[in-house]
Amino acid sequence: MRDSLKIAIAGATGYVGIELIKILLKHPKAKIIFLCANKSIGKSISSFDKNIKKKLPKITRVKDVDFNKIDIIFTALPNGEAQKIAKKIPFNVKLIDLSADFRLNKYKNYEKWYKIKHHSKNLIKKSIYAITEFTRNKLSNYSIISCPGCYPTSIQLPLIPLVKNKMINTKNIIIDSKSGYSGAGKNIEKKFKFKNIFNSVSAYGVGFHRHMAEIDQELSTASRKKIKVFFTPHLIPMFRGILTTIYLDSKGSNNAFRIYKYLKKYHKKNSFIKIARFNSFIGTGEVMNTNYCKISVCVDRDKKKIIIISVIDNLIKGASGQAVQNMNAAYKFRESLGLK
């Protein structure tokens, strides 16, 4: 186990980058050496968030990072950028990526869903798709750790155990997710043309949202057969948080209560997963500004149906917090370091 880790953050001025800095400043084993962004070179990070009081390095470009001085680079950049960085860093520097660049295990799927070329195809096999609760024991073996999307995190934490244990019918999984607008990044008004985006609920990516690719991939891997989900995301007029509602058909003698008991047992040792009281209603306020995922299993009037509600903070458990949790697991630190 290392005494401390020297860290660079690329994309330091974005919503996720700022959250990552705040978490790492509380981490007893982390030391931030470089803060990188494409703009605002030479500025102080405190000019982007006045709550960051500690004196930190001025913002620089990724190309000016001395990779011989760091152990880890976190990349919270637009899709396509982490691939370029991955080709340049030494083998002993770990890359923890929060974009989609290494989430899909086939480059052709990446190019299909993201509409850009993959420039580091040979590095995909050196990466691991990493939800800590499912991959913690493997992370130290990989030089590239790919953190999942925020929606897929809220979806897979309840679903992967059920799919693995063959407890549900996998042919008709319906997922409805709602996210605060921070999930779309700082340039939200350029990305979405909806009117009154900060005052209305808006569906988007209907039938072909990019996150469907990783959800299908990981559920199919867990079940050992092909799964395609029905998934519709929505933006809602609040800054942060995700609430996902999953509609399932039970299999065999399983019902909502048995699903609840199984998830409670499965996640018993996962300290960041909370299983709510059976058939209780939950909201994002219960996990805001934390690395927790809270899951509730509910009954439907049709006893063969099961409803699961899952809530996370998209900027923490859905991004920066999960990235640090992955780092902790990779270096055999206590998983909660910096996160509680």
Secondary structure in CASP SS format (residue, H / E / C, confidence):
PFRMAT SS
TARGET T0000
AUTHOR 0000-0000-0000
METHOD secondary structure of the structure
MODEL  1
M C 1.00
R C 1.00
D C 1.00
S C 1.00
L E 1.00
K E 1.00
I E 1.00
A E 1.00
I E 1.00
A E 1.00
G C 1.00
A C 1.00
T C 1.00
G C 1.00
Y H 1.00
V H 1.00
G H 1.00
I H 1.00
E H 1.00
L H 1.00
I H 1.00
K H 1.00
I H 1.00
L H 1.00
L H 1.00
K C 1.00
H C 1.00
P C 1.00
K C 1.00
A E 1.00
K E 1.00
I E 1.00
I E 1.00
F E 1.00
L E 1.00
C E 1.00
A C 1.00
N C 1.00
K C 1.00
S C 1.00
I C 1.00
G C 1.00
K C 1.00
S C 1.00
I H 1.00
S H 1.00
S H 1.00
F C 1.00
D C 1.00
K C 1.00
N C 1.00
I C 1.00
K C 1.00
K C 1.00
K C 1.00
L C 1.00
P C 1.00
K C 1.00
I E 1.00
T E 1.00
R C 1.00
V H 1.00
K H 1.00
D H 1.00
V C 1.00
D C 1.00
F H 1.00
N H 1.00
K H 1.00
I C 1.00
D C 1.00
I E 1.00
I E 1.00
F E 1.00
T E 1.00
A C 1.00
L C 1.00
P C 1.00
N C 1.00
G C 1.00
E H 1.00
A H 1.00
Q H 1.00
K H 1.00
I H 1.00
A H 1.00
K C 1.00
K C 1.00
I C 1.00
P C 1.00
F C 1.00
N C 1.00
V C 1.00
K E 1.00
L E 1.00
I E 1.00
D E 1.00
L C 1.00
S C 1.00
A C 1.00
D C 1.00
F C 1.00
R C 1.00
L C 1.00
N C 1.00
K C 1.00
Y H 1.00
K H 1.00
N H 1.00
Y H 1.00
E H 1.00
K H 1.00
W H 1.00
Y H 1.00
K C 1.00
I C 1.00
K C 1.00
H C 1.00
H C 1.00
S C 1.00
K H 1.00
N H 1.00
L H 1.00
I H 1.00
K H 1.00
K H 1.00
S E 1.00
I E 1.00
Y E 1.00
A C 1.00
I C 1.00
T H 1.00
E H 1.00
F H 1.00
T H 1.00
R C 1.00
N C 1.00
K C 1.00
L H 1.00
S H 1.00
N H 1.00
Y C 1.00
S C 1.00
I E 1.00
I E 1.00
S E 1.00
C C 1.00
P C 1.00
G C 1.00
C H 1.00
Y H 1.00
P H 1.00
T H 1.00
S H 1.00
I H 1.00
Q H 1.00
L H 1.00
P H 1.00
L H 1.00
I H 1.00
P H 1.00
L H 1.00
V H 1.00
K H 1.00
N C 1.00
K C 1.00
M C 1.00
I E 1.00
N E 1.00
T E 1.00
K E 1.00
N E 1.00
I E 1.00
I E 1.00
I E 1.00
D E 1.00
S E 1.00
K E 1.00
S E 1.00
G E 1.00
Y H 1.00
S H 1.00
G H 1.00
A H 1.00
G C 1.00
K C 1.00
N C 1.00
I H 1.00
E H 1.00
K H 1.00
K H 1.00
F C 1.00
K C 1.00
F C 1.00
K C 1.00
N C 1.00
I C 1.00
F C 1.00
N C 1.00
S C 1.00
V C 1.00
S E 1.00
A E 1.00
Y C 1.00
G C 1.00
V C 1.00
G C 1.00
F C 1.00
H C 1.00
R C 1.00
H H 1.00
M H 1.00
A H 1.00
E H 1.00
I H 1.00
D H 1.00
Q H 1.00
E H 1.00
L H 1.00
S H 1.00
T H 1.00
A H 1.00
S H 1.00
R C 1.00
K C 1.00
K C 1.00
I C 1.00
K C 1.00
V C 1.00
F E 1.00
F E 1.00
T E 1.00
P E 1.00
H E 1.00
L E 1.00
I E 1.00
P C 1.00
M C 1.00
F C 1.00
R C 1.00
G C 1.00
I E 1.00
L E 1.00
T E 1.00
T E 1.00
I E 1.00
Y E 1.00
L E 1.00
D E 1.00
S E 1.00
K C 1.00
G C 1.00
S C 1.00
N C 1.00
N C 1.00
A H 1.00
F H 1.00
R H 1.00
I H 1.00
Y H 1.00
K H 1.00
Y H 1.00
L H 1.00
K H 1.00
K H 1.00
Y H 1.00
H C 1.00
K C 1.00
K C 1.00
N C 1.00
S C 1.00
F C 1.00
I E 1.00
K E 1.00
I E 1.00
A C 1.00
R C 1.00
F C 1.00
N C 1.00
S C 1.00
F C 1.00
I C 1.00
G C 1.00
T H 1.00
G H 1.00
E H 1.00
V C 1.00
M C 1.00
N C 1.00
T C 1.00
N C 1.00
Y C 1.00
C E 1.00
K E 1.00
I E 1.00
S E 1.00
V E 1.00
C E 1.00
V E 1.00
D C 1.00
R C 1.00
D C 1.00
K C 1.00
K C 1.00
K E 1.00
I E 1.00
I E 1.00
I E 1.00
I E 1.00
S E 1.00
V E 1.00
I E 1.00
D C 1.00
N C 1.00
L C 1.00
I H 1.00
K H 1.00
G H 1.00
A H 1.00
S H 1.00
G H 1.00
Q H 1.00
A H 1.00
V H 1.00
Q H 1.00
N H 1.00
M H 1.00
N H 1.00
A H 1.00
A H 1.00
Y C 1.00
K C 1.00
F C 1.00
R C 1.00
E C 1.00
S C 1.00
L C 1.00
G C 1.00
L C 1.00
K C 1.00
END
